[in-house]
Amino acid sequence: MEDGENLRPARGEAARDRYDPLSLALHWATAALVLACFALALWPDLMKGSASLHKSLGLALLFVVPARLAWRLTGGRGGGRPDGSGDALTYAAKAVHGALYAALLAVPLLGWLHLNSKGIGVGMFGLSMPMLADADRELARSLFQAKRWLAYGMLSAIGFHATAALAHHYVLKDGVLASMLPGGRAPDRRGEAAAPRPGPDAAGGDAEAKGMA
């Protein structure tokens, strides 16, 4: 048997490195911010000052998401990576992730521009933010429509992302979801690929080697 066959994972098997603590924190902070923003937008009377809180949480995404991207590209570790890196499902997952990152940045930025174009300044938890646009009613309408449709598109992408994560967990059972769950027990498999799986004679060979020592 060739070495390459020893290293090939079985169907459904994945490299399930645990995400590092900072990656986990940034991922779930992003999820919490998005869910809170949608809840406050859909139920504006949910609590006193919900409109101001909605703006603050939305603007916070403009700091959390770039930090998450920067960490992912530099020091982040872990993640479920199912076998079949070139198949259609993998490309679809990458496309959804890219669209999500873009929307997570574009939606709050459009909201910021929309308010400025209405002549309204914005703040984040009491900190005044700069004006990005002059007052322009036509621009304000266009920005509002763009923000609304992009927000609905982002919600659809989040639904697809969540459905795919559940499919990985319950159907494929490849550890992708477990690697991102707080307190999950996805095993750290780093370095396994570097060592070939022992063949059927490995145990006997080891015993023989010990006898000859």
Secondary structure, DSSP 8 states (H G I E B T S, - for coil): --HHHHH---TT-EEEE---HHHHHHHHHHHHHHHHHHHHHH-TTSSTTHHHHHHHHHHHHHHHHHHHHHHHHHT---EEEES-TTSHHHHHHHHHHHHHHHHHHHHHHHHHHHHHHTT---EETTEE----S---HHHHHHHHHHHHHHHHHHHHHHHHHHHHHHHIIIII--STTTTTSTT------TTTTTS----TTHHHHHHHHHHH-
